[in-house]
Amino acid sequence: MGLRKGKCYTRLTRAYTRKSKYKSKAFIKGFAPNKIVKYDLGNLKDEFNSEFSLASKQAIQIRHNALESARIVIVRRLNENIGPKNFHFKLRLYPHQVLREKKILAGAGADRLSSGMSQAFGKPMGTAAVVKKGQKVFTVYTDKKYEKAARDALRAAFPRLPCQAEII
Protein backbone atom coordinates (compact mmCIF):
# COMPACT_ATOMS: atom_id res chain seq x y z
CA MET A 1 0.00 0.00 0.00
CA GLY A 2 2.72 2.56 0.97
CA LEU A 3 2.54 6.15 2.08
CA ARG A 4 -0.05 8.60 0.89
CA LYS A 5 1.10 11.89 -0.63
CA GLY A 6 2.48 14.43 1.80
CA LYS A 7 -0.13 17.01 0.81
CA CYS A 8 -2.81 14.81 2.41
CA TYR A 9 -1.41 15.76 5.81
CA THR A 10 -0.05 19.27 5.34
CA ARG A 11 -3.13 21.16 6.55
CA LEU A 12 -2.93 22.19 10.19
CA THR A 13 -5.47 20.52 12.42
CA ARG A 14 -5.75 20.47 16.17
CA ALA A 15 -5.07 17.22 17.98
CA TYR A 16 -8.39 15.39 17.92
CA THR A 17 -9.51 13.13 20.74
CA ARG A 18 -12.35 10.78 20.08
CA LYS A 19 -15.32 11.14 22.39
CA SER A 20 -16.74 7.81 23.44
CA LYS A 21 -18.72 6.48 26.37
CA TYR A 22 -16.16 3.66 26.58
CA LYS A 23 -12.86 4.85 28.05
CA SER A 24 -10.76 2.40 26.03
CA LYS A 25 -12.02 3.91 22.76
CA ALA A 26 -11.57 7.56 23.77
CA PHE A 27 -7.86 7.89 22.98
CA ILE A 28 -5.26 6.77 20.48
CA LYS A 29 -3.73 3.57 21.81
CA GLY A 30 -0.42 3.61 19.97
CA PHE A 31 1.29 4.93 16.89
CA ALA A 32 4.18 4.27 14.56
CA PRO A 33 7.66 4.77 16.01
CA ASN A 34 9.48 8.00 15.27
CA LYS A 35 11.85 7.72 12.27
CA ILE A 36 14.07 10.58 13.41
CA VAL A 37 17.30 9.08 14.72
CA LYS A 38 19.16 12.09 16.21
CA TYR A 39 18.28 15.69 16.95
CA ASP A 40 21.80 17.06 17.67
CA LEU A 41 24.80 16.17 15.52
CA GLY A 42 28.35 17.34 14.89
CA ASN A 43 30.53 19.04 17.47
CA LEU A 44 28.30 19.63 20.52
CA LYS A 45 31.01 21.06 22.81
CA ASP A 46 32.56 23.98 20.91
CA GLU A 47 31.13 27.48 20.58
CA PHE A 48 30.57 28.76 17.04
CA ASN A 49 30.14 32.38 15.97
CA SER A 50 27.56 31.95 13.13
CA GLU A 51 24.05 30.54 13.11
CA PHE A 52 22.08 29.59 9.99
CA SER A 53 18.50 28.35 10.20
CA LEU A 54 15.98 26.93 7.76
CA ALA A 55 12.55 28.42 8.56
CA SER A 56 9.13 27.67 7.14
CA LYS A 57 7.31 30.39 5.19
CA GLN A 58 3.90 28.88 5.94
CA ALA A 59 2.00 27.12 8.71
CA ILE A 60 2.05 23.42 7.93
CA GLN A 61 2.47 19.89 9.26
CA ILE A 62 5.68 18.07 8.32
CA ARG A 63 5.76 14.29 8.60
CA HIS A 64 8.56 12.57 10.50
CA ASN A 65 9.89 10.79 7.41
CA ALA A 66 10.29 14.13 5.56
CA LEU A 67 12.17 15.59 8.53
CA GLU A 68 14.49 12.58 8.68
CA SER A 69 15.15 12.70 4.94
CA ALA A 70 16.06 16.40 5.09
CA ARG A 71 18.24 15.83 8.17
CA ILE A 72 20.23 13.10 6.43
CA VAL A 73 20.90 15.29 3.39
CA ILE A 74 21.99 18.30 5.45
CA VAL A 75 24.32 16.34 7.73
CA ARG A 76 25.88 14.43 4.83
CA ARG A 77 26.63 17.68 2.98
CA LEU A 78 28.07 19.29 6.12
CA ASN A 79 30.31 16.29 6.82
CA GLU A 80 31.61 16.23 3.25
CA ASN A 81 32.22 19.97 2.88
CA ILE A 82 33.35 21.25 6.29
CA GLY A 83 34.07 18.13 8.37
CA PRO A 84 32.31 16.72 11.45
CA LYS A 85 34.24 18.88 13.96
CA ASN A 86 33.34 22.26 12.41
CA PHE A 87 29.57 22.43 12.93
CA HIS A 88 26.72 21.75 15.33
CA PHE A 89 23.46 20.70 13.68
CA LYS A 90 20.16 20.91 15.56
CA LEU A 91 16.70 19.68 14.55
CA ARG A 92 14.30 21.99 16.39
CA LEU A 93 11.00 20.10 15.95
CA TYR A 94 9.52 16.99 17.50
CA PRO A 95 6.75 15.19 15.60
CA HIS A 96 3.99 14.77 18.17
CA GLN A 97 0.80 15.03 16.07
CA VAL A 98 -0.57 11.54 15.38
CA LEU A 99 -1.77 11.03 11.80
CA ARG A 100 -4.61 8.59 11.30
CA GLU A 101 -6.00 6.83 8.27
CA LYS A 102 -9.29 5.04 7.72
CA LYS A 103 -8.82 2.13 5.34
CA ILE A 104 -11.82 1.58 3.11
CA LEU A 105 -12.63 -1.71 1.42
CA ALA A 106 -12.42 -1.45 -2.35
CA GLY A 107 -13.88 -3.66 -5.01
CA ALA A 108 -17.25 -4.94 -6.08
CA GLY A 109 -19.84 -4.89 -3.32
CA ALA A 110 -17.54 -3.11 -0.86
CA ASP A 111 -20.10 -0.37 -0.28
CA ARG A 112 -22.24 -2.90 1.59
CA LEU A 113 -19.34 -4.22 3.70
CA SER A 114 -17.72 -1.00 4.88
CA SER A 115 -19.20 1.98 6.69
CA GLY A 116 -16.85 4.26 4.71
CA MET A 117 -15.85 7.54 6.32
CA SER A 118 -18.95 7.97 8.47
CA GLN A 119 -17.84 8.34 12.10
CA ALA A 120 -14.29 7.51 11.01
CA PHE A 121 -11.52 7.80 13.58
CA GLY A 122 -8.85 5.83 11.74
CA LYS A 123 -5.78 3.93 12.84
CA PRO A 124 -2.46 5.67 13.56
CA MET A 125 -0.10 5.54 10.58
CA GLY A 126 2.58 8.10 11.48
CA THR A 127 3.39 11.36 13.20
CA ALA A 128 3.92 14.94 12.11
CA ALA A 129 5.42 18.11 13.56
CA VAL A 130 3.24 21.20 13.64
CA VAL A 131 5.16 24.18 12.22
CA LYS A 132 4.07 27.80 12.46
CA LYS A 133 4.91 30.46 9.89
CA GLY A 134 8.48 31.68 10.42
CA GLN A 135 9.37 28.87 12.83
CA LYS A 136 12.89 27.42 12.60
CA VAL A 137 13.06 23.78 11.52
CA PHE A 138 16.83 23.15 11.32
CA THR A 139 19.75 25.18 12.68
CA VAL A 140 23.45 24.92 11.86
CA TYR A 141 26.04 26.56 14.13
CA THR A 142 29.43 27.04 12.49
CA ASP A 143 32.21 29.56 11.90
CA LYS A 144 31.93 32.48 9.49
CA LYS A 145 34.37 30.93 6.98
CA TYR A 146 31.97 27.99 6.40
CA GLU A 147 28.95 30.21 5.65
CA LYS A 148 28.57 29.17 1.99
CA ALA A 149 28.80 25.44 2.77
CA ALA A 150 26.22 25.74 5.57
CA ARG A 151 23.79 27.65 3.34
CA ASP A 152 24.22 25.12 0.52
CA ALA A 153 23.59 22.21 2.90
CA LEU A 154 20.37 23.80 4.17
CA ARG A 155 19.30 24.64 0.60
CA ALA A 156 19.64 20.94 -0.32
CA ALA A 157 16.77 20.16 2.09
CA PHE A 158 14.21 22.37 0.28
CA PRO A 159 12.92 19.65 -2.11
CA ARG A 160 12.45 17.18 0.74
CA LEU A 161 10.12 19.41 2.76
CA PRO A 162 6.45 19.93 1.83
CA CYS A 163 6.61 23.68 2.49
CA GLN A 164 8.25 26.80 1.17
CA ALA A 165 11.29 27.62 3.25
CA GLU A 166 13.94 30.28 3.66
CA ILE A 167 17.41 30.46 5.17
CA ILE A 168 17.84 32.95 8.02
C-alpha positions as CSV (number, residue, x, y, z in Angstrom):
1,M,0.0,0.0,0.0
2,G,2.7,2.6,1.0
3,L,2.5,6.1,2.1
4,R,-0.1,8.6,0.9
5,K,1.1,11.9,-0.6
6,G,2.5,14.4,1.8
7,K,-0.1,17.0,0.8
8,C,-2.8,14.8,2.4
9,Y,-1.4,15.8,5.8
10,T,0.0,19.3,5.3
11,R,-3.1,21.2,6.6
12,L,-2.9,22.2,10.2
13,T,-5.5,20.5,12.4
14,R,-5.7,20.5,16.2
15,A,-5.1,17.2,18.0
16,Y,-8.4,15.4,17.9
17,T,-9.5,13.1,20.7
18,R,-12.4,10.8,20.1
19,K,-15.3,11.1,22.4
20,S,-16.7,7.8,23.4
21,K,-18.7,6.5,26.4
22,Y,-16.2,3.7,26.6
23,K,-12.9,4.8,28.1
24,S,-10.8,2.4,26.0
25,K,-12.0,3.9,22.8
26,A,-11.6,7.6,23.8
27,F,-7.9,7.9,23.0
28,I,-5.3,6.8,20.5
29,K,-3.7,3.6,21.8
30,G,-0.4,3.6,20.0
31,F,1.3,4.9,16.9
32,A,4.2,4.3,14.6
33,P,7.7,4.8,16.0
34,N,9.5,8.0,15.3
35,K,11.8,7.7,12.3
36,I,14.1,10.6,13.4
37,V,17.3,9.1,14.7
38,K,19.2,12.1,16.2
39,Y,18.3,15.7,16.9
40,D,21.8,17.1,17.7
41,L,24.8,16.2,15.5
42,G,28.4,17.3,14.9
43,N,30.5,19.0,17.5
44,L,28.3,19.6,20.5
45,K,31.0,21.1,22.8
46,D,32.6,24.0,20.9
47,E,31.1,27.5,20.6
48,F,30.6,28.8,17.0
49,N,30.1,32.4,16.0
50,S,27.6,31.9,13.1
51,E,24.1,30.5,13.1
52,F,22.1,29.6,10.0
53,S,18.5,28.3,10.2
54,L,16.0,26.9,7.8
55,A,12.6,28.4,8.6
56,S,9.1,27.7,7.1
57,K,7.3,30.4,5.2
58,Q,3.9,28.9,5.9
59,A,2.0,27.1,8.7
60,I,2.1,23.4,7.9
61,Q,2.5,19.9,9.3
62,I,5.7,18.1,8.3
63,R,5.8,14.3,8.6
64,H,8.6,12.6,10.5
65,N,9.9,10.8,7.4
66,A,10.3,14.1,5.6
67,L,12.2,15.6,8.5
68,E,14.5,12.6,8.7
69,S,15.1,12.7,4.9
70,A,16.1,16.4,5.1
71,R,18.2,15.8,8.2
72,I,20.2,13.1,6.4
73,V,20.9,15.3,3.4
74,I,22.0,18.3,5.4
75,V,24.3,16.3,7.7
76,R,25.9,14.4,4.8
77,R,26.6,17.7,3.0
78,L,28.1,19.3,6.1
79,N,30.3,16.3,6.8
80,E,31.6,16.2,3.2
81,N,32.2,20.0,2.9
82,I,33.3,21.2,6.3
83,G,34.1,18.1,8.4
84,P,32.3,16.7,11.5
85,K,34.2,18.9,14.0
86,N,33.3,22.3,12.4
87,F,29.6,22.4,12.9
88,H,26.7,21.7,15.3
89,F,23.5,20.7,13.7
90,K,20.2,20.9,15.6
91,L,16.7,19.7,14.5
92,R,14.3,22.0,16.4
93,L,11.0,20.1,15.9
94,Y,9.5,17.0,17.5
95,P,6.8,15.2,15.6
96,H,4.0,14.8,18.2
97,Q,0.8,15.0,16.1
98,V,-0.6,11.5,15.4
99,L,-1.8,11.0,11.8
100,R,-4.6,8.6,11.3
101,E,-6.0,6.8,8.3
102,K,-9.3,5.0,7.7
103,K,-8.8,2.1,5.3
104,I,-11.8,1.6,3.1
105,L,-12.6,-1.7,1.4
106,A,-12.4,-1.5,-2.3
107,G,-13.9,-3.7,-5.0
108,A,-17.3,-4.9,-6.1
109,G,-19.8,-4.9,-3.3
110,A,-17.5,-3.1,-0.9
111,D,-20.1,-0.4,-0.3
112,R,-22.2,-2.9,1.6
113,L,-19.3,-4.2,3.7
114,S,-17.7,-1.0,4.9
115,S,-19.2,2.0,6.7
116,G,-16.9,4.3,4.7
117,M,-15.8,7.5,6.3
118,S,-18.9,8.0,8.5
119,Q,-17.8,8.3,12.1
120,A,-14.3,7.5,11.0
121,F,-11.5,7.8,13.6
122,G,-8.9,5.8,11.7
123,K,-5.8,3.9,12.8
124,P,-2.5,5.7,13.6
125,M,-0.1,5.5,10.6
126,G,2.6,8.1,11.5
127,T,3.4,11.4,13.2
128,A,3.9,14.9,12.1
129,A,5.4,18.1,13.6
130,V,3.2,21.2,13.6
131,V,5.2,24.2,12.2
132,K,4.1,27.8,12.5
133,K,4.9,30.5,9.9
134,G,8.5,31.7,10.4
135,Q,9.4,28.9,12.8
136,K,12.9,27.4,12.6
137,V,13.1,23.8,11.5
138,F,16.8,23.2,11.3
139,T,19.7,25.2,12.7
140,V,23.5,24.9,11.9
141,Y,26.0,26.6,14.1
142,T,29.4,27.0,12.5
143,D,32.2,29.6,11.9
144,K,31.9,32.5,9.5
145,K,34.4,30.9,7.0
146,Y,32.0,28.0,6.4
147,E,29.0,30.2,5.7
148,K,28.6,29.2,2.0
149,A,28.8,25.4,2.8
150,A,26.2,25.7,5.6
151,R,23.8,27.6,3.3
152,D,24.2,25.1,0.5
153,A,23.6,22.2,2.9
154,L,20.4,23.8,4.2
155,R,19.3,24.6,0.6
156,A,19.6,20.9,-0.3
157,A,16.8,20.2,2.1
158,F,14.2,22.4,0.3
159,P,12.9,19.6,-2.1
160,R,12.5,17.2,0.7
161,L,10.1,19.4,2.8
162,P,6.4,19.9,1.8
163,C,6.6,23.7,2.5
164,Q,8.3,26.8,1.2
165,A,11.3,27.6,3.2
166,E,13.9,30.3,3.7
167,I,17.4,30.5,5.2
168,I,17.8,33.0,8.0
